[in-house]
């Protein structure tokens, strides 16, 4: 499912932990528009984004540990 730039902006702000009200204020739109749009994008989409972010974070931690071990040799 492709998303628009505005939808992506909403998703990014939501991922940063902003409330729907805060997102609406930043984007200059109504809170209901944010709520409807994020609901339309489905919880599955949001879960996939969180899962991908967790995988990236885990990979970065692992790479850091490998570099630490390599430097200790």
PyMOL commands that set and color helices and strands:
alter all, ss='L'
color gray80, all
select helices_A, chain A and resi 5-15+20-27+31-40+42-72
alter helices_A, ss='H'
color red, helices_A
deselect
rebuild
show_as cartoon
